[in-house]
Amino acid sequence: MSRATPPAPNAPLIDASWQRSTDYGLSPEHPLHLDIASRSLLSERLEANARLMSFAQPVMEHLHRQLVQSSSMVLLADRDGLVLRTVGDGDFVDRAQRVALAPGAHWREAVMGTNAIGTAAHEQRTVAVYGEQHYLARNRFLTCIATPIHAPTGGMLGILDLSSDNRVTLPHAQALLTTTAEMIEHRLIESLDAGHLVVRFSPHAEILGTPIEGIALFDDAGRMIGCNRRARALLGLADGAPLPAFNACFGRDWRRIANLVEASATAPIPLRSTPAPGLVGRLQWRRPPGPAPRSAPPPPPSRRSGFDILDHGDPRMQLAIRRARRIAGHDIPLLIQGETGSGKELFARAFHAEGPRKDAPFVAVNCAAIPPTLIESELFGYAPGAFTGAKAKGAPGRLQDADGGTLFLDEIGDMPLPLQAVLLRVLETRHVTPLGSSHETPIDIALVCASHRPLHALVAEGGFRADLLFRLNGLSVTLPALRERTDFDRFLDSLLSEAAGDRPIRLSEAVRTQLSAYPWPGNVRQLKNALRVMVALLDDTDTVIEPAHLPEDLVAAMADATPVVGAAEDLRSCEQRLVRACLQRHGGNISAAARELGITRTTLYRKLRQDDDASPPRPPDAST
C-alpha cells in the first residue's frame, strides 16, 4: 500500500503517526467500522477504572462548564484508548457520535489512525491533532488535544481529551487541559493511604498548598514511593525512570528528617538551592510511621509561641497583635493587609495558635495561585457517587478540611467575582454544597483573610463585591513593611536563629549593616529566603556570616539600590528612589516592576507621577 502523506508542514510526531497508520493497513478514506466494546467489556473497564473516574468526572464537568456553548466535549479514555466517559455540548456530541467519539469506542491508532487519544497513548505525552492532521478523512472536522493522566507511582492510568469543531478556537486549550489533568493527579496522590512522609515543594512558596505544587511521598527509609507530574518536572525525572531517594532529590540528610519536618511546620523551608530552580517546601507525616527514622535530636522547644514569636518591639506590629488577640475565640473574621511578603500567613498562623481552635486544622488557600477554572472544586470539593458506578468517597474541599479549625484565604482580592458570590453564601449560611451535589454540609470555621491589594479600592473599581468585603472585614489589621519596622535588628536575629537551627551562627557587623540598609522590596519572605541561603553557604565549621556568603542576586540588588543619605531624608524620596531603581532594573517594564513591588500598575503610575524630578512615563504598549 502506498503511504498516505499528511498535509505539510507537520510535526515529526504527526508524520510518524501517519506512517504507523499506513502500516496498520488503514487508508484515509477507510470506511467507518465501529469498533465498540461489548456491554460486558465496557462494564469491566469501568469497574477497573472506577477510582480514576471518581476523581476525573467532577473535574471534567467543571472544565466543560468553562467551555459551554463552544462546540466541544471532554473525554476520558483508559490507557488503551477505550473511551470511558464524555461530557459535552449536545449538538457537538451528536456529531461526534457519528464518528464513534463516544463511550465504548476504541480510539487507538490501529483503529482510528492519527488522533489525539490514540497518539497520546502511543507517545505517552500531550498531543494536539488539528483538522487535516487526522489520518481518517471523516475525523477532520475535529480539533483534539489529549494528555496522559499519570499514576503516582509512575505509568499511565488513562487519557484526558478535549475535542472541538476545528472551526472553533479555544484559547489556551492545551494549558487548560494539562492543568486539569494535574488536578486529577493531585487528587489521586492525596488519596493514597497514610503512613508516608508527604513533601510538597515548588520554586515559589505561594504555590504550596495548590493543585500545581510538586508532591512526593517517601517511606520511613527515605525511599520515594510516588510523585505527581509537577514533581517529576521539578526534579528532572524522566518518565519510567526509577524513583530516587530523598537525599538524591533534595541533597538533604534523611537522618535529620525530624528536624526538617519540625522546621517546616511554621513556614516553608529551602529544600534545594542548586541546580536551578531552587526549591522550598513543607514536610509532614500523614501519621507516625512504624519504625521512625534515626534523626539528630530535635532542638529544645521554644518557650515563645503564637504572637510572641512575631513581637519584637515594633509599635505597629504590637498594635496589630493586641487587637487580634482581643477577637481570638469570637466569631469575628480577621482581615490582614500589608505588602506582599510582609508576613501575613505567619500572622494568621499565630492567630490560630493562640485561639481555642489551636488543636484543630489550619488550612491555607492562596486564591491567586489556583487557576480560576479549578478554584471552585478546590474550595468546595465534589460529591461522592458523582456518576453511575462510582465507588469512591468523593473529595472534600478545603472549607470542609478546615471544619472545626481556621480557614486562611490568602490573596482574597484575586478571587474571581462569580466565586465571591458563592463564598458569601457559604459564610452567611455556614453550609457548603460540593460540586455535583444538592446536599449541604454544615461547617464550623474561624475565617482569616489576607490581601496585599486595597480591597476598598477594588470594590470601587468593580473587582470585589462590597457585600463580601463587609462580611470579611470584622477586624482589619495592617502589617508594616519590613523597611518600616523599628525592631529590624531584633527581628533579624530571630529569623537568623530560625534559619540556623541548632547551629550558633551570627552576622558580621558588615553584613548586619548591609542588611539593615537594604529596603527589602520582598519584605519578610525575601529576608527569610536570603538568610536560609547564607546559612546553607557556610562551611560546617563556620559560625559567622560574612559578605562573601550573601546571595549573588541580593548583592546585585543592593548595588542597584541607592544608599540612604541620612535620617532626615524625606520618606517619599526614599520610596521614589526605590521605585525608580526597580523600574530601571526591569528596563522600564511597568508590569514587571509592579509585580516585584507588590502593587498594581495604576498605583505604580501614581507613584511615578508624584516624583517632581521626573515627568510621568508614557503608558507602555501591550508588550509591557
C-alpha positions in Angstrom: 0.0 0.0 0.0 1.4 3.4 -0.9 2.0 5.7 2.0 -0.6 8.5 2.6 1.0 11.8 3.2 -0.1 14.3 5.9 -0.6 17.9 4.9 2.6 20.0 5.2 4.1 21.5 7.2 3.8 19.0 10.0 5.5 18.0 13.2 7.6 14.8 13.2 5.2 13.3 15.7 2.3 13.6 13.2 4.4 12.2 10.3 5.4 9.2 12.4 1.8 8.6 13.4 0.6 8.7 9.8 3.3 6.1 8.9 2.1 3.8 11.7 -1.5 4.3 10.5 -0.5 3.2 7.0 1.4 0.2 8.4 -1.7 -0.8 10.3 -3.4 -1.2 6.9 -5.6 1.9 7.1 -6.2 4.4 4.4 -7.5 8.0 4.8 -10.8 7.0 3.1 -11.1 3.9 5.3 -14.9 3.1 5.6 -16.4 3.6 9.1 -16.0 0.5 11.1 -17.4 0.8 14.6 -15.1 -0.9 17.0 -17.4 -0.7 20.0 -16.7 -2.6 23.2 -19.4 -5.0 24.3 -21.5 -4.1 27.3 -19.7 -6.6 29.5 -16.2 -5.4 28.4 -17.2 -1.8 28.9 -18.5 -2.7 32.4 -15.2 -4.4 33.2 -13.2 -1.4 32.1 -15.4 1.0 34.1 -15.0 -1.2 37.1 -11.2 -1.4 36.7 -11.0 2.4 36.3 -13.6 3.3 38.9 -11.1 5.1 41.2 -9.7 7.2 38.3 -13.2 8.1 37.1 -14.3 9.1 40.6 -11.6 11.8 40.6 -11.9 12.7 36.9 -15.6 13.0 36.4 -16.3 16.1 38.6 -13.2 17.9 37.2 -14.3 17.1 33.6 -17.7 18.5 34.3 -16.1 21.6 35.8 -13.8 22.0 32.8 -16.8 21.7 30.4 -18.7 24.4 32.3 -15.8 26.8 31.4 -16.3 25.9 27.7 -20.1 25.6 27.5 -21.6 26.5 24.1 -18.2 26.2 22.4 -18.9 23.1 20.3 -16.7 20.9 22.4 -16.6 17.9 24.6 -14.3 16.5 27.3 -13.5 12.7 27.2 -11.8 10.2 29.5 -10.2 7.1 27.9 -8.3 4.3 29.5 -4.7 3.6 28.9 -5.6 1.6 25.7 -7.6 4.4 24.2 -11.1 3.0 25.1 -13.4 5.9 25.8 -15.0 5.6 29.2 -16.8 8.9 29.8 -17.8 12.0 27.9 -19.2 15.4 28.8 -20.1 17.9 26.1 -22.4 20.2 24.2 -25.5 18.4 22.9 -25.2 19.3 19.2 -21.5 18.6 19.1 -21.9 15.3 21.0 -24.4 14.2 18.3 -21.8 14.9 15.5 -19.1 13.2 17.5 -21.1 10.1 18.0 -21.4 9.7 14.2 -17.6 9.0 14.1 -17.8 6.9 17.3 -16.4 9.5 19.6 -18.4 8.1 22.4 -18.2 5.7 25.5 -17.2 2.2 24.5 -15.4 3.2 21.3 -11.7 2.3 20.7 -9.6 5.2 19.6 -6.2 3.6 19.5 -4.2 4.3 16.3 -4.6 0.8 14.9 -8.4 1.5 14.6 -8.7 5.3 14.1 -5.3 6.2 12.7 -3.7 9.5 13.8 -5.9 11.1 16.5 -5.1 12.8 19.8 -6.3 10.0 22.2 -4.5 7.1 20.3 -1.4 9.1 19.5 -1.1 10.4 23.1 -1.5 6.8 24.3 1.3 5.7 22.0 3.7 8.6 22.7 2.7 8.9 26.4 2.7 12.7 26.2 0.4 15.6 25.4 -0.6 15.6 21.7 -2.7 18.0 19.6 -4.2 16.9 16.3 -5.7 19.7 14.2 -8.3 19.1 11.5 -6.5 17.8 8.4 -3.8 16.2 10.5 -6.3 13.4 11.4 -5.5 10.3 9.3 -9.1 9.3 8.6 -10.9 11.9 6.5 -14.1 11.5 8.4 -12.4 12.8 11.6 -11.1 16.0 10.1 -13.9 18.2 11.3 -12.3 17.7 14.7 -9.5 19.5 16.6 -8.4 17.3 19.5 -5.9 17.7 22.4 -5.1 14.8 24.7 -2.8 14.4 27.7 -1.9 11.3 29.8 -3.0 11.0 33.4 -0.1 9.5 35.3 -0.3 7.2 38.3 1.5 8.5 41.5 3.9 5.6 41.2 4.6 6.1 37.5 3.0 4.8 34.4 -0.2 6.0 32.6 -3.6 5.5 34.1 -5.7 7.0 31.2 -6.1 9.8 28.7 -7.9 13.1 29.1 -9.1 14.6 25.8 -10.6 17.9 24.8 -12.2 17.7 21.3 -13.9 20.6 19.4 -15.1 21.7 16.0 -12.0 22.6 14.0 -13.6 25.9 13.1 -13.8 27.0 16.7 -10.8 28.4 18.5 -10.5 27.6 22.2 -7.9 30.0 23.7 -5.3 28.3 26.0 -7.0 24.9 25.5 -3.8 22.9 25.9 -2.7 24.7 29.0 -6.2 24.3 30.5 -6.3 20.6 29.7 -2.9 20.0 31.2 -3.8 21.9 34.3 -7.0 19.8 34.6 -5.0 16.6 34.3 -2.7 17.8 37.0 -5.7 18.5 39.2 -6.8 14.9 38.8 -3.3 13.6 39.5 -3.1 15.8 42.6 -6.3 14.3 43.9 -5.1 10.8 43.2 -1.9 11.2 45.1 -3.7 12.9 48.0 -6.0 9.9 48.3 -3.2 7.4 48.9 -3.0 5.5 52.2 -1.5 7.2 55.2 1.8 6.2 56.6 4.1 8.2 54.4 6.1 11.4 54.5 4.5 13.9 52.2 6.8 16.6 50.7 5.1 19.5 49.0 7.5 21.7 47.1 7.9 24.4 44.4 10.3 27.1 43.4 7.8 29.6 44.9 6.3 29.4 48.4 3.0 30.8 47.2 2.3 27.7 45.1 2.4 25.4 48.1 -1.0 24.0 49.0 -2.4 24.4 45.5 -3.0 21.8 42.8 0.1 22.9 40.9 2.6 22.1 43.6 5.0 19.2 43.4 4.2 16.3 45.7 6.4 13.4 46.5 5.8 10.5 49.0 8.6 8.8 50.9 8.5 5.7 53.1 10.2 5.6 56.5 13.5 4.7 55.0 13.6 7.7 52.7 12.7 5.9 49.5 10.3 7.7 47.1 7.1 5.7 46.6 5.2 8.1 44.4 5.0 11.7 43.0 2.9 13.8 40.7 4.0 15.1 37.2 4.9 18.6 38.6 7.3 16.9 41.0 8.8 14.9 38.1 9.4 18.1 36.1 10.9 20.0 39.0 13.2 17.1 39.9 14.1 16.3 36.3 12.8 12.8 36.4 12.3 11.1 33.1 9.1 9.0 32.6 9.8 5.5 33.5 13.0 6.3 35.4 13.5 4.7 38.8 12.2 6.9 41.7 15.2 8.4 43.6 15.6 8.6 47.4 15.0 11.7 49.5 18.8 12.5 49.7 19.2 12.4 45.9 16.1 14.6 45.3 17.0 17.4 47.7 20.5 17.0 48.8 19.3 16.9 52.5 20.3 14.3 55.1 17.4 11.8 55.7 18.8 11.2 59.2 17.8 14.8 60.1 14.3 14.3 58.7 12.6 15.0 62.1 14.3 18.4 62.3 13.2 19.2 58.7 9.6 18.3 59.5 9.6 20.4 62.6 11.2 23.4 60.9 8.7 23.3 58.0 5.7 23.3 60.4 5.7 27.1 60.7 7.0 28.2 57.3 8.3 26.6 54.0 12.0 25.7 54.3 14.6 25.6 51.5 15.0 22.0 50.2 17.4 22.6 47.4 19.4 25.6 46.1 21.1 24.0 43.1 20.6 23.1 40.4 18.1 25.7 39.4 15.4 26.1 40.1 15.8 26.3 43.9 13.0 24.6 45.8 11.2 25.4 49.0 8.7 23.0 50.7 6.8 21.6 53.6 7.2 18.2 55.1 4.6 16.2 57.0 4.0 12.7 58.2 0.4 11.6 57.3 0.7 9.6 60.5 3.7 8.5 62.5 5.4 5.7 60.5 6.3 2.3 62.0 10.0 2.5 62.9 10.9 6.1 63.0 14.0 7.1 61.0 17.0 7.8 63.1 17.5 11.5 63.4 19.5 14.1 65.2 17.9 15.2 68.5 15.4 18.0 67.8 16.2 21.4 69.3 14.5 22.1 72.7 11.1 23.6 72.2 10.9 27.4 72.3 9.0 29.0 75.2 7.8 31.6 72.8 4.8 30.7 70.7 2.0 32.2 68.7 2.2 36.0 68.5 5.2 36.1 70.9 7.3 34.9 68.0 6.3 37.9 65.9 6.5 40.5 68.6 10.0 42.1 68.7 9.0 45.6 69.7 7.7 47.4 66.6 4.7 49.6 67.8 2.6 48.9 64.7 3.1 45.2 64.9 2.3 45.3 68.6 -0.9 47.1 68.0 -2.0 44.6 65.4 -1.2 41.7 67.8 -3.1 43.3 70.7 -6.2 43.8 68.6 -6.1 40.4 67.0 -5.8 38.8 70.5 -8.9 40.5 71.6 -11.1 38.7 69.0 -9.5 35.2 69.3 -12.3 32.8 70.2 -15.0 35.1 68.9 -16.9 34.6 65.7 -15.3 37.7 64.1 -13.4 37.4 60.8 -9.9 38.8 60.7 -8.6 40.7 57.6 -4.9 41.1 57.3 -3.5 43.7 54.9 0.1 44.5 54.0 2.6 44.4 51.2 3.5 41.1 49.6 5.8 39.1 51.8 5.2 41.1 54.9 4.3 38.0 57.0 0.5 37.8 56.6 0.4 34.0 56.7 2.7 34.0 59.7 0.3 36.4 61.5 -2.6 34.2 60.5 -0.9 31.0 61.9 -0.1 32.9 65.1 -3.7 34.0 65.5 -4.8 30.3 65.1 -2.1 29.0 67.5 -3.3 31.4 70.3 -7.0 30.7 69.9 -9.3 28.0 71.2 -9.1 26.2 67.8 -5.3 25.7 68.0 -5.5 21.9 68.1 -7.8 21.8 65.1 -6.8 22.2 61.4 -5.3 25.4 60.0 -6.0 25.3 56.2 -4.3 27.9 54.0 -5.6 28.6 50.4 -3.8 31.0 48.1 -6.6 32.4 45.9 -4.1 33.9 43.5 -2.2 30.6 42.9 -5.0 28.3 41.9 -6.2 28.5 38.3 -9.6 30.2 38.1 -11.2 27.2 36.4 -10.2 24.9 39.3 -10.6 27.1 42.4 -14.3 26.2 42.9 -13.7 22.5 43.2 -10.6 23.1 45.3 -12.6 25.1 47.8 -15.9 23.2 47.9 -14.9 19.7 46.8 -17.2 17.3 44.9 -19.8 14.8 45.9 -19.5 11.1 46.4 -21.2 9.0 43.7 -20.9 11.8 41.2 -21.8 9.4 38.4 -23.2 5.9 38.0 -20.8 3.1 39.1 -18.5 5.4 41.1 -17.4 3.8 44.4 -15.1 6.5 45.7 -16.0 8.6 48.6 -15.7 11.9 46.7 -13.3 14.6 47.7 -13.9 17.3 50.4 -12.9 20.8 49.6 -10.6 23.0 51.6 -13.6 24.5 53.5 -14.6 21.1 54.8 -10.9 20.3 55.6 -10.9 23.3 57.9 -14.1 22.3 59.7 -13.6 22.9 63.4 -10.4 24.9 62.8 -9.3 28.0 60.9 -9.6 28.7 57.1 -7.0 31.2 55.8 -7.8 32.7 52.4 -4.7 34.4 51.2 -4.8 37.0 48.4 -8.6 37.1 48.7 -8.6 40.1 46.3 -7.7 37.8 43.4 -10.8 35.5 43.8 -13.0 35.5 40.7 -16.2 37.6 41.1 -18.6 34.6 40.4 -16.9 32.6 43.2 -17.1 35.6 45.6 -20.9 35.2 45.5 -20.7 31.5 46.3 -18.3 32.2 49.2 -20.5 34.9 50.6 -23.4 32.5 50.8 -21.3 29.8 52.5 -20.1 32.3 55.1 -23.6 33.5 55.8 -25.2 30.1 56.0 -22.2 28.1 57.3 -23.1 25.3 54.9 -21.1 24.2 51.8 -22.5 22.3 48.8 -19.9 20.2 47.0 -19.9 20.2 43.2 -22.3 17.6 41.8 -24.4 17.5 44.9 -27.6 19.2 46.2 -26.7 18.2 49.8 -25.5 21.0 52.1 -22.8 20.1 54.7 -22.5 22.3 57.8 -19.1 23.7 58.6 -17.7 25.4 61.6 -14.7 27.6 60.8 -12.8 30.6 62.0 -12.1 32.8 59.0 -8.9 34.8 58.3 -8.3 36.5 55.0 -5.4 38.5 53.7 -4.6 40.7 50.7 -1.8 42.9 49.5 -4.3 44.8 47.4 -6.6 47.5 49.0 -9.9 45.8 49.0 -11.9 49.1 49.3 -10.3 50.3 46.1 -11.1 47.0 44.4 -14.7 47.5 45.4 -14.7 50.9 43.8 -13.2 49.5 40.6 -15.8 46.7 40.5 -13.3 44.0 41.1 -14.5 42.9 44.5 -18.0 42.6 46.0 -18.9 45.2 48.6 -21.2 42.8 50.5 -18.4 40.2 50.7 -15.9 42.8 52.0 -18.4 43.8 54.7 -18.7 40.1 55.7 -14.9 39.6 55.8 -13.9 42.9 57.4 -14.7 42.1 61.1 -11.4 43.3 62.3 -8.8 44.7 59.9 -5.1 44.9 60.8 -2.3 46.3 58.6 1.2 44.8 58.9 4.2 47.2 58.5 6.6 46.6 55.6 9.9 45.3 56.7 11.7 48.5 55.8 9.3 50.4 58.1 9.8 48.2 61.2 11.6 49.8 64.2 12.6 46.4 65.5 14.5 45.3 62.4 17.7 44.2 64.3 15.8 42.0 66.9 13.6 40.6 64.1 16.7 39.8 62.0 18.3 37.9 64.9 15.1 35.9 65.4 14.9 34.9 61.7 18.6 34.0 61.7 18.1 31.8 64.7 15.2 30.0 63.0 17.3 29.5 59.8 20.4 28.3 61.7 18.5 25.7 63.7 20.8 24.4 66.4 24.0 26.0 65.0 25.5 29.0 66.8 25.6 31.4 63.8 25.8 35.2 63.9 26.1 38.0 61.4 29.3 40.0 61.0 28.9 43.8 61.5 29.5 44.4 57.8 26.6 42.1 56.8 24.3 43.4 59.5 24.9 47.0 58.2 24.2 45.9 54.6 21.0 44.1 55.6 19.8 47.0 57.7 20.3 49.5 54.9 18.6 47.5 52.2 14.9 48.4 51.6 13.7 44.7 51.2 11.0 45.1 48.5 10.1 41.4 49.0 9.8 42.0 52.8 10.0 39.2 55.3 9.8 36.5 52.7 12.8 37.9 50.8 14.8 38.3 54.1 14.0 34.7 55.3 15.0 33.2 52.0 18.2 35.2 51.9 19.2 34.1 55.4 18.5 30.4 54.6 20.8 30.7 51.6 23.5 32.4 53.7 23.4 29.6 56.3 23.5 27.0 53.5 26.6 28.6 52.1 28.6 28.3 55.3 31.1 25.5 55.8 30.4 23.1 58.6 33.0 24.9 60.8 31.9 28.5 60.1 29.9 30.4 62.7 29.9 33.9 61.2 28.1 35.1 58.1 30.4 37.4 56.1 29.8 39.5 53.0 31.1 36.6 50.8 28.1 34.5 52.0 25.5 36.9 50.6 23.5 35.5 47.7 24.6 37.0 44.3 21.1 38.3 43.4 20.9 40.1 46.7 24.4 41.7 46.2 23.3 42.9 42.8 20.0 44.3 44.2 21.9 46.1 47.0 24.2 47.6 44.4 21.2 48.9 42.4 19.6 50.4 45.5 20.8 53.9 46.3 22.1 54.1 49.9 20.1 56.1 52.5 21.7 59.5 52.9 20.5 60.3 56.4 17.8 60.1 58.9 16.3 63.4 57.9 15.7 62.3 54.3 12.0 62.5 53.3 10.3 59.1 53.2 8.7 59.9 49.9 12.1 60.5 48.4 13.2 57.1 49.6 10.1 55.5 48.1 10.7 57.3 44.8 14.3 56.2 44.7 13.3 52.6 45.3 10.6 52.7 42.6 12.9 54.2 40.0 15.6 51.7 40.8 13.1 48.8 40.4 11.9 50.3 37.1 15.4 50.7 35.8 16.2 47.1 36.8 13.3 45.9 34.6 14.3 48.1 31.7 11.2 50.3 32.0 8.7 47.4 32.1 5.9 48.7 34.2 4.2 45.3 34.7 7.4 43.6 35.8 8.3 46.4 38.2 4.8 46.4 39.7 4.9 42.7 40.3 8.3 43.0 42.2 7.0 45.9 44.3 3.7 44.1 45.0 1.5 46.9 43.8 -0.8 47.4 40.8 0.2 49.2 37.6 -2.2 52.0 38.4 -0.5 52.5 41.8 2.9 52.5 40.2 1.9 55.1 37.7 0.6 57.3 40.5 3.8 57.0 42.4 5.8 57.9 39.3 3.6 61.0 38.8 4.3 62.1 42.3 8.0 62.3 41.5 8.6 66.1 40.9 12.0 65.3 39.5 10.8 63.2 36.5 8.0 63.5 34.1 5.5 60.7 34.1 6.3 57.9 31.6 4.2 57.3 28.6 1.9 54.3 29.1 3.6 51.2 27.6 2.3 49.3 24.7 0.8 45.9 25.1 4.2 44.2 25.1 4.9 45.5 28.6 
